[in-house]
Amino acid sequence: MKNKDKLVVYENDLRHKKELSMTGSGIKLGKGARGLVLGLHSLFGSLAAIYILLMSLSGAALVFHEEIEAVFATPKIDNPKKVAAPFSKLISAVEEQFPGYRAAWIHNKRDSREYKAIYAQKGGERIIVLVDGGSARVHGRSNPILETLKNFHFDLLNAGPGRQWQGMGALVLFCIGLSGFILGVPYAKILMRGNIFANQIKTWHALAGLLIAPFILNWSVSAISFAFPDQFKGALAKATGSSVSSVVMGRVPSESLRPDNLAVYIGENFPGEHLLWMKLPAFNSGKYKLVLEREGNLPVKVKRTLVLDGSSGILMEVSSDDSATTTDFVLGWLKKLHFGNFAGVWSKSIWVLLALIPGSLALSGLYMWWLTRKRGDVSGHGRSS
């Protein structure tokens, strides 16, 4: 009788079986369908609870990563050389200093007083090395704590398949967020009636999940777009009816297909634009990935991404910040809403708080799952008498 009485209390906040239906919100869900949704939500949530907690904490910490980097910024280079060293010299300096690592990305900062950043990989491990762009002298690694935090949040500490693993995790998170929204709708009715104290953990878990669900869906969808960019962009273009075809910019001469010569080629053929990033073909299926930034004193820098086929020399534009296509517009806002960097410090501050909610939901959900297992009620429902 004692356990039975506990179960009655456990479901007392619902008061009547009718409140478990979605008729009040216009979404009708039968008992069997609700049981299926609840079962999937409990299964995915319990399996992914620790993952969600870690993503929640690391994501909140990284919202202000630019500001944190500025606080611990590397000192400027005194008396930098006017002539920049070729990229090959920077790459060689890093690979000699860190044996076994191979340069994957070059962050070619515009200011000659700032160190260039070389992203180097060894297997699944990635490090960021700062190099004097004039003398090619290796300064050392960037902030290792922030570097590790980024590698964990974006690639699960594996620069190889880690990004794809994150995409699969985002799919699971999407299912959890969507099912949580469906299950949380009836609790809005309970909130309006003021009956929110019968089972505080369960009720607040449902209400918080209902309110945060749109953000969870956005974070999961944008993470999927980061993990599978080409597939996501193609599917989005098909759904919106916009063009996904890349714009062919021309053919780069064979003698310009080396990093040094390619940097010169970009400078000569794209006046007014700065080569900000270069991803080397060995880490991009034989293709260079180039990010150009429009020069000038604009408050928001306009960037566009080019891809160069290392074998054919075909140079294509694949995206641009000022593109008018629906696909690029949606992708741009997905990225802004993922990081909360669309309204300065105010949106970032709100995003830090929002990012912590999924972690608290993971803990409360895991606790409720443990309670149901302890009571022998694997369905997640209490039994009302």
Long-range contacts (C-beta under 8 A, 24 or more apart in sequence): 3-375, 4-383, 4-385, 6-375, 7-375, 7-377, 7-382, 7-383, 7-384, 8-382, 8-384, 8-385, 9-198, 9-199, 10-199, 10-202, 10-382, 11-199, 11-381, 11-382, 11-383, 11-384, 12-198, 12-199, 13-190, 13-195, 13-196, 13-197, 13-198, 13-199, 13-202, 13-203, 14-186, 14-190, 15-195, 17-384, 19-186, 19-189, 19-190, 20-186, 21-186, 22-182, 22-185, 22-186, 24-185, 24-186, 24-188, 24-189, 25-185, 25-186, 25-188, 25-189, 27-182, 27-185, 29-182, 34-183, 35-379, 35-381, 37-179, 37-182, 37-183, 38-179, 38-183, 38-379, 38-380, 38-381, 39-379, 39-380, 40-175, 40-179, 41-175, 41-176, 41-179, 41-180, 41-183, 42-365, 42-369, 42-372, 42-380, 44-172, 44-175, 44-176, 44-179, 45-176, 45-180, 45-362, 45-365, 45-366, 45-369, 46-365, 46-366, 46-369, 47-172, 48-169, 48-172, 48-173, 48-176, 48-362, 49-362, 49-363, 49-365, 49-366, 50-362, 51-169, 52-173, 52-176, 52-358, 52-359, 52-361, 52-362, 53-358, 53-359, 53-362, 53-363, 54-152, 55-153, 55-169, 55-173, 55-358, 55-359, 56-355, 56-356, 56-357, 56-358, 56-359, 56-360, 56-362, 57-356, 57-359, 58-149, 58-152, 58-153, 59-153, 59-219, 59-355, 60-351, 60-352, 60-355, 60-356, 61-149, 62-149, 62-150, 62-153, 62-339, 63-339, 63-340, 63-348, 63-351, 63-352, 63-355, 64-348, 64-352, 65-146, 65-149, 65-150, 68-143, 68-146, 69-142, 69-143, 69-146, 72-143, 72-146, 74-114, 74-115, 74-130, 74-139, 74-142, 76-113, 76-114, 77-112, 77-113, 77-114, 77-115, 77-132, 77-134, 80-112, 80-113, 80-132, 80-133, 80-134, 81-112, 81-134, 81-135, 82-112, 82-134, 83-134, 84-112, 84-133, 84-134, 85-132, 85-133, 85-134, 85-135, 85-136, 86-259, 86-260, 86-263, 87-259, 87-260, 87-263, 87-278, 88-258, 88-259, 88-260, 89-136, 90-116, 90-118, 90-131, 90-133, 90-136, 91-118, 91-259, 92-136, 93-131, 93-136, 93-137, 93-138, 94-118, 94-120, 94-129, 94-131, 94-138, 95-120, 97-129, 97-138, 98-122, 98-127, 98-129, 101-127, 102-282, 102-283, 103-280, 104-159, 104-279, 104-280, 104-282, 104-283, 105-277, 105-278, 105-279, 105-280, 105-283, 106-259, 106-277, 106-278, 106-280, 107-276, 107-277, 108-133, 108-263, 108-274, 108-275, 108-276, 108-277, 108-278, 109-133, 109-276, 110-274, 110-276, 110-293, 110-295, 115-139, 117-142, 121-159, 121-283, 123-160, 124-157, 124-158, 124-159, 124-160, 124-161, 124-162, 125-157, 125-159, 126-151, 126-155, 126-159, 154-226, 163-226, 163-227, 164-227, 164-228, 166-223, 166-226, 166-227, 167-223, 167-224, 167-226, 167-227, 167-228, 168-227, 169-223, 170-219, 170-220, 170-221, 170-223, 170-224, 170-227, 171-220, 171-224, 173-216, 173-219, 173-220, 173-223, 174-216, 174-217, 174-220, 174-221, 174-224, 176-216, 177-209, 177-213, 177-216, 177-217, 177-220, 178-213, 178-217, 180-206, 180-209, 180-210, 180-213, 180-216, 180-361, 181-209, 181-210, 181-213, 181-214, 181-217, 183-209, 184-209, 184-210, 184-213, 185-210, 201-364, 201-367, 201-368, 202-368, 204-364, 205-361, 205-364, 205-365, 205-368, 208-357, 208-360, 208-361, 209-361, 212-354, 212-357, 212-358, 212-361, 215-354, 215-357, 216-358, 218-334, 218-337, 218-338, 219-338, 221-334, 222-334, 222-335, 222-337, 222-338, 223-338, 225-331, 225-334, 226-338, 233-327, 233-331, 236-327, 236-330, 236-331, 237-325, 237-327, 240-326, 240-327, 240-330, 241-326, 242-325, 242-326, 242-327, 243-325, 243-327, 244-327, 246-307, 246-316, 246-317, 246-318, 247-316, 247-317, 248-314, 248-315, 248-316, 249-306, 249-315, 249-316, 249-317, 250-315, 251-312, 251-313, 251-314, 251-315, 252-308, 252-313, 252-314, 252-315, 253-313, 254-313, 257-308, 257-310, 257-313, 262-288, 262-290, 262-308, 266-290, 266-292, 272-296, 276-303, 281-310, 286-310, 286-311
